[in-house]
Amino acid sequence: MSAHSFRFRDFLLHRMRTASAPRRPRHPLLRMVYGLAGLALLVVLLVFGVVAGLAMLATGLLLRLWSQRREVTPQDPRLVDADYRVVERTRLPRH
């Protein structure tokens, strides 16, 4: 291999690295404007995330309260509300 092919490969690697690198403007005022715009975007996304989280928590709380709400329905007086348990046959009294 010749030295020229190595230089070309290094040139391609350098171009690929710098193609994806972010470029900052050289003017100090423009740098400050971009920095403030980035901070403003960060604050907006943070506030949106907090509001969305609070909305999800409030919705969950309201759904839980709504599901626990009991509707009073008139019951048949012939019905008996009771708790039952299963008793083993060996414990039953013999007649």
C-alpha positions in Angstrom: 0.0 0.0 0.0 1.2 3.5 -0.7 1.3 6.4 1.7 -1.3 8.2 -0.4 -4.0 5.6 0.5 -3.4 6.1 4.2 -3.7 9.8 3.9 -7.0 9.4 2.0 -8.3 7.1 4.7 -7.4 9.5 7.5 -9.0 12.3 5.5 -12.3 10.3 5.2 -12.2 9.5 8.9 -11.7 13.2 9.7 -14.6 14.2 7.4 -16.9 11.6 9.0 -16.0 12.8 12.6 -16.5 16.4 11.8 -19.7 15.9 9.8 -21.7 14.9 12.9 -20.0 17.4 15.2 -22.2 20.3 16.3 -21.0 23.6 15.0 -21.3 26.6 17.4 -21.4 30.1 16.0 -18.3 32.3 16.4 -20.1 35.5 17.3 -20.5 35.8 21.1 -23.9 37.4 20.9 -25.2 34.6 18.7 -23.8 32.0 21.0 -25.6 33.6 23.9 -28.9 33.7 22.0 -28.5 30.0 21.1 -27.7 29.1 24.7 -30.7 31.0 26.0 -32.9 29.3 23.4 -31.6 26.0 24.5 -32.3 26.8 28.2 -35.8 28.0 27.3 -36.5 24.8 25.4 -35.3 22.8 28.4 -37.6 24.7 30.8 -40.6 24.3 28.5 -40.0 20.5 28.2 -39.5 20.3 32.0 -42.8 22.2 32.7 -44.6 20.1 30.2 -43.4 16.9 31.8 -44.4 18.0 35.3 -47.9 19.1 34.1 -48.3 15.8 32.2 -47.3 13.9 35.3 -49.6 15.8 37.6 -52.5 15.3 35.1 -51.8 11.5 35.1 -51.8 11.4 38.9 -55.0 13.4 39.2 -56.7 11.2 36.6 -55.7 8.1 38.5 -56.9 9.5 41.8 -60.2 10.5 40.3 -60.7 7.1 38.7 -59.9 5.4 42.0 -62.4 7.6 43.8 -65.0 7.0 41.1 -64.6 3.3 41.3 -64.9 3.2 45.1 -68.1 5.2 45.0 -71.0 3.0 46.0 -74.4 3.5 44.5 -77.2 2.8 46.9 -79.7 0.4 45.3 -82.9 -0.7 47.0 -82.4 -4.3 48.2 -85.0 -7.0 48.4 -86.0 -7.4 52.1 -86.0 -11.2 51.6 -82.2 -11.1 51.0 -79.8 -11.6 53.8 -76.3 -10.3 53.6 -73.9 -12.6 55.4 -70.5 -14.1 55.4 -70.1 -17.8 54.9 -67.3 -20.3 55.5 -66.9 -23.9 54.4 -66.7 -26.4 57.3 -65.1 -29.8 56.9 -67.4 -32.7 57.1 -65.6 -34.2 60.1 -66.4 -31.2 62.2 -70.1 -31.3 61.5 -72.2 -32.5 64.4 -73.8 -36.0 63.9 -77.5 -36.3 64.4 
